[in-house]
Amino acid sequence: MKPTVNFILSVCVLLTGCIDSVGSNPDGPVGATRLPDDVLTMAAPGQDLQDVRVFPEDGCYWYRYVGPVETTYLPLRTRDGRPICTRPQ
């Protein structure tokens, strides 16, 4: 009986790594920023605008990129590759 309990506990610990820590929010992602219309028109195509944040370190917009290996935030860029920021660089 003891090996079964240990097995179940091990499986539970391993599965906790598979849980989405962000959770679901009907109002949108936590910390996400509603984009102004001018930012929407400046943003280059191919960027996911559903979860965009302004990081206080640089004042720039960053979007959530979900890749085949990892999920990370990348700078939101214009069509010519410049980052979109709320304050001058």
A tleap script that builds the chain and sets N, CA, C and O, in Angstrom:
source leaprc.protein.ff14SB
mol = sequence {
  NMET LYS PRO THR VAL ASN PHE ILE LEU SER
  VAL CYS VAL LEU LEU THR GLY CYS ILE ASP
  SER VAL GLY SER ASN PRO ASP GLY PRO VAL
  GLY ALA THR ARG LEU PRO ASP ASP VAL LEU
  THR MET ALA ALA PRO GLY GLN ASP LEU GLN
  ASP VAL ARG VAL PHE PRO GLU ASP GLY CYS
  TYR TRP TYR ARG TYR VAL GLY PRO VAL GLU
  THR THR TYR LEU PRO LEU ARG THR ARG ASP
  GLY ARG PRO ILE CYS THR ARG PRO CGLN
}
set mol.1.N position { 0.825 -1.194 0.000 }
set mol.1.CA position { 0.000 0.000 0.000 }
set mol.1.C position { 0.870 1.260 0.000 }
set mol.1.O position { 0.535 2.242 -0.662 }
set mol.2.N position { 1.958 1.238 0.720 }
set mol.2.CA position { 2.823 2.418 0.816 }
set mol.2.C position { 3.403 2.812 -0.540 }
set mol.2.O position { 3.432 4.006 -0.839 }
set mol.3.N position { 3.869 1.879 -1.385 }
set mol.3.CA position { 4.365 2.304 -2.703 }
set mol.3.C position { 3.288 2.993 -3.540 }
set mol.3.O position { 3.609 3.887 -4.323 }
set mol.4.N position { 2.043 2.611 -3.399 }
set mol.4.CA position { 0.968 3.239 -4.157 }
set mol.4.C position { 0.779 4.690 -3.732 }
set mol.4.O position { 0.583 5.559 -4.581 }
set mol.5.N position { 0.835 4.963 -2.436 }
set mol.5.CA position { 0.687 6.322 -1.938 }
set mol.5.C position { 1.859 7.181 -2.429 }
set mol.5.O position { 1.664 8.317 -2.861 }
set mol.6.N position { 3.063 6.634 -2.359 }
set mol.6.CA position { 4.226 7.366 -2.845 }
set mol.6.C position { 4.120 7.654 -4.341 }
set mol.6.O position { 4.489 8.736 -4.798 }
set mol.7.N position { 3.619 6.689 -5.092 }
set mol.7.CA position { 3.443 6.884 -6.536 }
set mol.7.C position { 2.440 7.995 -6.822 }
set mol.7.O position { 2.681 8.846 -7.679 }
set mol.8.N position { 1.334 7.990 -6.119 }
set mol.8.CA position { 0.299 9.005 -6.329 }
set mol.8.C position { 0.835 10.390 -5.969 }
set mol.8.O position { 0.600 11.356 -6.695 }
set mol.9.N position { 1.550 10.487 -4.855 }
set mol.9.CA position { 2.118 11.773 -4.467 }
set mol.9.C position { 3.145 12.257 -5.494 }
set mol.9.O position { 3.206 13.449 -5.795 }
set mol.10.N position { 3.938 11.350 -6.022 }
set mol.10.CA position { 4.930 11.723 -7.040 }
set mol.10.C position { 4.257 12.237 -8.300 }
set mol.10.O position { 4.702 13.225 -8.883 }
set mol.11.N position { 3.199 11.580 -8.721 }
set mol.11.CA position { 2.464 12.007 -9.910 }
set mol.11.C position { 1.854 13.384 -9.687 }
set mol.11.O position { 1.884 14.227 -10.583 }
set mol.12.N position { 1.301 13.620 -8.499 }
set mol.12.CA position { 0.706 14.930 -8.201 }
set mol.12.C position { 1.763 16.031 -8.248 }
set mol.12.O position { 1.510 17.114 -8.777 }
set mol.13.N position { 2.931 15.762 -7.702 }
set mol.13.CA position { 3.997 16.764 -7.718 }
set mol.13.C position { 4.440 17.044 -9.147 }
set mol.13.O position { 4.667 18.199 -9.506 }
set mol.14.N position { 4.564 16.019 -9.956 }
set mol.14.CA position { 4.978 16.212 -11.346 }
set mol.14.C position { 3.922 16.962 -12.157 }
set mol.14.O position { 4.267 17.759 -13.030 }
set mol.15.N position { 2.665 16.720 -11.885 }
set mol.15.CA position { 1.596 17.365 -12.649 }
set mol.15.C position { 1.416 18.831 -12.276 }
set mol.15.O position { 0.861 19.593 -13.067 }
set mol.16.N position { 1.862 19.245 -11.110 }
set mol.16.CA position { 1.720 20.649 -10.754 }
set mol.16.C position { 2.542 21.539 -11.674 }
set mol.16.O position { 2.227 22.720 -11.820 }
set mol.17.N position { 3.577 21.010 -12.290 }
set mol.17.CA position { 4.358 21.775 -13.252 }
set mol.17.C position { 3.607 22.020 -14.548 }
set mol.17.O position { 4.007 22.875 -15.338 }
set mol.18.N position { 2.528 21.288 -14.782 }
set mol.18.CA position { 1.753 21.430 -16.012 }
set mol.18.C position { 0.594 22.410 -15.868 }
set mol.18.O position { -0.095 22.690 -16.849 }
set mol.19.N position { 0.369 22.926 -14.692 }
set mol.19.CA position { -0.754 23.830 -14.453 }
set mol.19.C position { -0.403 25.222 -14.955 }
set mol.19.O position { 0.707 25.709 -14.738 }
set mol.20.N position { -1.345 25.851 -15.619 }
set mol.20.CA position { -1.163 27.220 -16.103 }
set mol.20.C position { -1.215 28.166 -14.918 }
set mol.20.O position { -2.263 28.328 -14.293 }
set mol.21.N position { -0.087 28.791 -14.606 }
set mol.21.CA position { -0.034 29.647 -13.427 }
set mol.21.C position { -0.690 30.999 -13.653 }
set mol.21.O position { -0.976 31.706 -12.687 }
set mol.22.N position { -0.939 31.380 -14.906 }
set mol.22.CA position { -1.568 32.665 -15.184 }
set mol.22.C position { -3.041 32.629 -14.823 }
set mol.22.O position { -3.581 33.610 -14.311 }
set mol.23.N position { -3.689 31.516 -15.081 }
set mol.23.CA position { -5.110 31.400 -14.792 }
set mol.23.C position { -5.940 32.058 -15.873 }
set mol.23.O position { -5.408 32.607 -16.837 }
set mol.24.N position { -7.251 31.997 -15.701 }
set mol.24.CA position { -8.124 32.612 -16.690 }
set mol.24.C position { -8.849 33.786 -16.053 }
set mol.24.O position { -9.289 33.725 -14.905 }
set mol.25.N position { -8.958 34.832 -16.812 }
set mol.25.CA position { -9.609 36.042 -16.342 }
set mol.25.C position { -10.541 36.507 -17.452 }
set mol.25.O position { -10.075 36.811 -18.550 }
set mol.26.N position { -11.851 36.572 -17.195 }
set mol.26.CA position { -12.786 36.960 -18.262 }
set mol.26.C position { -12.558 38.384 -18.766 }
set mol.26.O position { -12.977 38.711 -19.876 }
set mol.27.N position { -11.906 39.236 -17.977 }
set mol.27.CA position { -11.648 40.609 -18.388 }
set mol.27.C position { -10.351 40.749 -19.173 }
set mol.27.O position { -10.006 41.855 -19.588 }
set mol.28.N position { -9.639 39.678 -19.382 }
set mol.28.CA position { -8.361 39.721 -20.096 }
set mol.28.C position { -7.238 39.313 -19.177 }
set mol.28.O position { -7.457 39.096 -17.985 }
set mol.29.N position { -6.042 39.207 -19.710 }
set mol.29.CA position { -4.905 38.787 -18.912 }
set mol.29.C position { -4.584 39.776 -17.801 }
set mol.29.O position { -4.786 40.983 -17.942 }
set mol.30.N position { -4.091 39.252 -16.715 }
set mol.30.CA position { -3.710 40.094 -15.591 }
set mol.30.C position { -2.508 40.940 -15.999 }
set mol.30.O position { -1.532 40.416 -16.534 }
set mol.31.N position { -2.576 42.225 -15.753 }
set mol.31.CA position { -1.476 43.119 -16.089 }
set mol.31.C position { -1.477 43.587 -17.535 }
set mol.31.O position { -0.626 44.388 -17.925 }
set mol.32.N position { -2.412 43.104 -18.330 }
set mol.32.CA position { -2.447 43.495 -19.735 }
set mol.32.C position { -2.934 44.936 -19.869 }
set mol.32.O position { -3.711 45.429 -19.051 }
set mol.33.N position { -2.463 45.583 -20.903 }
set mol.33.CA position { -2.795 46.975 -21.153 }
set mol.33.C position { -3.723 47.069 -22.354 }
set mol.33.O position { -3.502 46.398 -23.362 }
set mol.34.N position { -4.772 47.904 -22.257 }
set mol.34.CA position { -5.607 48.152 -23.424 }
set mol.34.C position { -4.828 49.096 -24.324 }
set mol.34.O position { -4.401 50.172 -23.907 }
set mol.35.N position { -4.655 48.672 -25.558 }
set mol.35.CA position { -3.824 49.438 -26.481 }
set mol.35.C position { -4.576 50.620 -27.072 }
set mol.35.O position { -5.720 50.472 -27.500 }
set mol.36.N position { -3.954 51.782 -27.101 }
set mol.36.CA position { -4.546 52.927 -27.793 }
set mol.36.C position { -4.615 52.645 -29.299 }
set mol.36.O position { -3.850 51.842 -29.832 }
set mol.37.N position { -5.540 53.318 -29.958 }
set mol.37.CA position { -5.723 53.086 -31.389 }
set mol.37.C position { -4.470 53.387 -32.201 }
set mol.37.O position { -4.188 52.685 -33.173 }
set mol.38.N position { -3.710 54.416 -31.826 }
set mol.38.CA position { -2.509 54.737 -32.601 }
set mol.38.C position { -1.442 53.652 -32.463 }
set mol.38.O position { -0.681 53.417 -33.401 }
set mol.39.N position { -1.378 52.987 -31.304 }
set mol.39.CA position { -0.433 51.878 -31.141 }
set mol.39.C position { -0.876 50.695 -31.990 }
set mol.39.O position { -0.046 50.006 -32.584 }
set mol.40.N position { -2.179 50.459 -32.047 }
set mol.40.CA position { -2.698 49.364 -32.878 }
set mol.40.C position { -2.349 49.567 -34.350 }
set mol.40.O position { -2.031 48.606 -35.050 }
set mol.41.N position { -2.407 50.799 -34.816 }
set mol.41.CA position { -2.099 51.047 -36.229 }
set mol.41.C position { -0.596 50.990 -36.495 }
set mol.41.O position { -0.178 50.646 -37.600 }
set mol.42.N position { 0.228 51.328 -35.485 }
set mol.42.CA position { 1.681 51.300 -35.669 }
set mol.42.C position { 2.257 49.888 -35.587 }
set mol.42.O position { 3.292 49.619 -36.198 }
set mol.43.N position { 1.614 48.977 -34.847 }
set mol.43.CA position { 2.164 47.644 -34.604 }
set mol.43.C position { 2.258 46.838 -35.894 }
set mol.43.O position { 1.339 46.825 -36.713 }
set mol.44.N position { 3.379 46.178 -36.047 }
set mol.44.CA position { 3.597 45.326 -37.223 }
set mol.44.C position { 2.697 44.097 -37.150 }
set mol.44.O position { 2.346 43.652 -36.057 }
set mol.45.N position { 2.323 43.547 -38.296 }
set mol.45.CA position { 1.510 42.333 -38.290 }
set mol.45.C position { 2.315 41.150 -37.754 }
set mol.45.O position { 3.546 41.165 -37.756 }
set mol.46.N position { 1.597 40.133 -37.299 }
set mol.46.CA position { 2.243 38.924 -36.817 }
set mol.46.C position { 2.566 38.946 -35.333 }
set mol.46.O position { 3.194 38.017 -34.825 }
set mol.47.N position { 2.150 39.990 -34.630 }
set mol.47.CA position { 2.373 40.083 -33.194 }
set mol.47.C position { 1.033 39.888 -32.490 }
set mol.47.O position { 0.027 40.464 -32.905 }
set mol.48.N position { 1.012 39.087 -31.438 }
set mol.48.CA position { -0.221 38.808 -30.703 }
set mol.48.C position { -0.536 39.991 -29.790 }
set mol.48.O position { 0.194 40.257 -28.836 }
set mol.49.N position { -1.612 40.689 -30.083 }
set mol.49.CA position { -1.965 41.896 -29.335 }
set mol.49.C position { -2.980 41.624 -28.229 }
set mol.49.O position { -3.555 42.560 -27.673 }
set mol.50.N position { -3.206 40.346 -27.903 }
set mol.50.CA position { -4.166 39.994 -26.861 }
set mol.50.C position { -3.605 40.215 -25.459 }
set mol.50.O position { -4.366 40.503 -24.535 }
set mol.51.N position { -2.291 40.087 -25.282 }
set mol.51.CA position { -1.657 40.262 -23.974 }
set mol.51.C position { -0.436 41.155 -24.146 }
set mol.51.O position { 0.672 40.671 -24.380 }
set mol.52.N position { -0.648 42.456 -24.027 }
set mol.52.CA position { 0.421 43.444 -24.192 }
set mol.52.C position { 0.568 44.200 -22.880 }
set mol.52.O position { -0.422 44.584 -22.257 }
set mol.53.N position { 1.807 44.409 -22.468 }
set mol.53.CA position { 2.093 45.101 -21.217 }
set mol.53.C position { 3.121 46.184 -21.442 }
set mol.53.O position { 3.919 46.121 -22.377 }
set mol.54.N position { 3.094 47.184 -20.569 }
set mol.54.CA position { 4.124 48.220 -20.560 }
set mol.54.C position { 5.006 47.920 -19.354 }
set mol.54.O position { 4.539 47.948 -18.216 }
set mol.55.N position { 6.277 47.633 -19.602 }
set mol.55.CA position { 7.194 47.351 -18.509 }
set mol.55.C position { 7.752 48.657 -17.980 }
set mol.55.O position { 8.211 49.488 -18.763 }
set mol.56.N position { 7.725 48.860 -16.662 }
set mol.56.CA position { 8.180 50.121 -16.083 }
set mol.56.C position { 9.679 50.371 -16.270 }
set mol.56.O position { 10.122 51.518 -16.211 }
set mol.57.N position { 10.454 49.323 -16.491 }
set mol.57.CA position { 11.897 49.488 -16.658 }
set mol.57.C position { 12.251 50.350 -17.865 }
set mol.57.O position { 13.174 51.162 -17.812 }
set mol.58.N position { 11.508 50.166 -18.952 }
set mol.58.CA position { 11.842 50.899 -20.176 }
set mol.58.C position { 10.678 51.694 -20.743 }
set mol.58.O position { 10.875 52.505 -21.647 }
set mol.59.N position { 9.464 51.481 -20.232 }
set mol.59.CA position { 8.303 52.211 -20.722 }
set mol.59.C position { 7.830 51.756 -22.088 }
set mol.59.O position { 7.044 52.452 -22.731 }
set mol.60.N position { 8.295 50.602 -22.544 }
set mol.60.CA position { 7.921 50.091 -23.869 }
set mol.60.C position { 6.842 49.019 -23.753 }
set mol.60.O position { 6.680 48.375 -22.717 }
set mol.61.N position { 6.115 48.855 -24.846 }
set mol.61.CA position { 5.096 47.807 -24.931 }
set mol.61.C position { 5.775 46.476 -25.245 }
set mol.61.O position { 6.667 46.409 -26.091 }
set mol.62.N position { 5.349 45.426 -24.561 }
set mol.62.CA position { 5.846 44.074 -24.788 }
set mol.62.C position { 4.643 43.167 -24.982 }
set mol.62.O position { 3.644 43.308 -24.277 }
set mol.63.N position { 4.725 42.229 -25.937 }
set mol.63.CA position { 3.622 41.303 -26.170 }
set mol.63.C position { 4.050 39.882 -25.823 }
set mol.63.O position { 5.229 39.533 -25.888 }
set mol.64.N position { 3.073 39.085 -25.458 }
set mol.64.CA position { 3.331 37.695 -25.073 }
set mol.64.C position { 3.469 36.843 -26.326 }
set mol.64.O position { 2.550 36.753 -27.140 }
set mol.65.N position { 4.635 36.220 -26.464 }
set mol.65.CA position { 4.911 35.334 -27.597 }
set mol.65.C position { 4.904 33.897 -27.093 }
set mol.65.O position { 5.652 33.545 -26.181 }
set mol.66.N position { 4.057 33.077 -27.691 }
set mol.66.CA position { 3.986 31.667 -27.335 }
set mol.66.C position { 4.675 30.889 -28.447 }
set mol.66.O position { 4.131 30.729 -29.539 }
set mol.67.N position { 5.873 30.410 -28.157 }
set mol.67.CA position { 6.663 29.673 -29.134 }
set mol.67.C position { 6.538 28.176 -28.935 }
set mol.67.O position { 5.836 27.726 -28.030 }
set mol.68.N position { 7.215 27.394 -29.776 }
set mol.68.CA position { 7.131 25.939 -29.670 }
set mol.68.C position { 7.808 25.393 -28.413 }
set mol.68.O position { 7.494 24.286 -27.975 }
set mol.69.N position { 8.725 26.150 -27.834 }
set mol.69.CA position { 9.460 25.667 -26.667 }
set mol.69.C position { 9.122 26.458 -25.413 }
set mol.69.O position { 8.988 25.877 -24.336 }
set mol.70.N position { 8.984 27.768 -25.536 }
set mol.70.CA position { 8.746 28.588 -24.356 }
set mol.70.C position { 7.801 29.742 -24.671 }
set mol.70.O position { 7.552 30.080 -25.828 }
set mol.71.N position { 7.290 30.328 -23.603 }
set mol.71.CA position { 6.458 31.520 -23.707 }
set mol.71.C position { 7.227 32.656 -23.052 }
set mol.71.O position { 7.710 32.524 -21.928 }
set mol.72.N position { 7.336 33.770 -23.763 }
set mol.72.CA position { 8.099 34.902 -23.257 }
set mol.72.C position { 7.484 36.196 -23.765 }
set mol.72.O position { 6.599 36.176 -24.620 }
set mol.73.N position { 7.946 37.305 -23.245 }
set mol.73.CA position { 7.504 38.603 -23.730 }
set mol.73.C position { 8.565 39.190 -24.643 }
set mol.73.O position { 9.757 39.170 -24.335 }
set mol.74.N position { 8.105 39.716 -25.778 }
set mol.74.CA position { 8.974 40.347 -26.759 }
set mol.74.C position { 8.535 41.790 -26.961 }
set mol.74.O position { 7.360 42.105 -26.776 }
set mol.75.N position { 9.457 42.671 -27.338 }
set mol.75.CA position { 9.066 44.066 -27.555 }
set mol.75.C position { 8.108 44.199 -28.737 }
set mol.75.O position { 8.318 43.607 -29.796 }
set mol.76.N position { 7.067 44.976 -28.535 }
set mol.76.CA position { 6.129 45.274 -29.613 }
set mol.76.C position { 6.821 46.237 -30.567 }
set mol.76.O position { 7.351 47.262 -30.140 }
set mol.77.N position { 6.818 45.913 -31.848 }
set mol.77.CA position { 7.577 46.693 -32.822 }
set mol.77.C position { 6.682 47.225 -33.931 }
set mol.77.O position { 5.615 46.688 -34.225 }
set mol.78.N position { 7.168 48.311 -34.535 }
set mol.78.CA position { 6.479 48.902 -35.680 }
set mol.78.C position { 6.827 48.097 -36.929 }
set mol.78.O position { 7.615 47.153 -36.876 }
set mol.79.N position { 6.233 48.484 -38.041 }
set mol.79.CA position { 6.498 47.783 -39.302 }
set mol.79.C position { 7.960 47.879 -39.734 }
set mol.79.O position { 8.454 47.001 -40.442 }
set mol.80.N position { 8.649 48.925 -39.317 }
set mol.80.CA position { 10.064 49.054 -39.698 }
set mol.80.C position { 11.010 48.570 -38.591 }
set mol.80.O position { 12.214 48.816 -38.662 }
set mol.81.N position { 10.473 47.878 -37.560 }
set mol.81.CA position { 11.316 47.234 -36.571 }
set mol.81.C position { 11.658 48.024 -35.329 }
set mol.81.O position { 12.393 47.536 -34.471 }
set mol.82.N position { 11.134 49.247 -35.213 }
set mol.82.CA position { 11.417 50.050 -34.023 }
set mol.82.C position { 10.481 49.653 -32.882 }
set mol.82.O position { 9.312 49.354 -33.125 }
set mol.83.N position { 10.977 49.645 -31.635 }
set mol.83.CA position { 10.099 49.338 -30.506 }
set mol.83.C position { 9.098 50.470 -30.274 }
set mol.83.O position { 9.393 51.638 -30.527 }
set mol.84.N position { 7.917 50.106 -29.791 }
set mol.84.CA position { 6.879 51.085 -29.484 }
set mol.84.C position { 6.922 51.350 -27.985 }
set mol.84.O position { 6.712 50.442 -27.181 }
set mol.85.N position { 7.195 52.600 -27.613 }
set mol.85.CA position { 7.365 52.960 -26.201 }
set mol.85.C position { 6.440 54.113 -25.821 }
set mol.85.O position { 5.958 54.856 -26.675 }
set mol.86.N position { 6.209 54.240 -24.529 }
set mol.86.CA position { 5.347 55.307 -24.014 }
set mol.86.C position { 6.137 56.567 -23.732 }
set mol.86.O position { 5.553 57.637 -23.555 }
set mol.87.N position { 7.449 56.459 -23.686 }
set mol.87.CA position { 8.299 57.625 -23.460 }
set mol.87.C position { 9.524 57.524 -24.379 }
set mol.87.O position { 9.879 56.423 -24.801 }
set mol.88.N position { 10.169 58.639 -24.693 }
set mol.88.CA position { 11.327 58.602 -25.592 }
set mol.88.C position { 12.450 57.750 -25.015 }
set mol.88.O position { 12.648 57.706 -23.801 }
set mol.89.N position { 13.178 57.080 -25.891 }
set mol.89.CA position { 14.304 56.243 -25.474 }
set mol.89.C position { 15.497 57.073 -25.115 }
set mol.89.O position { 16.537 56.531 -24.741 }
savepdb mol mol.pdb
quit
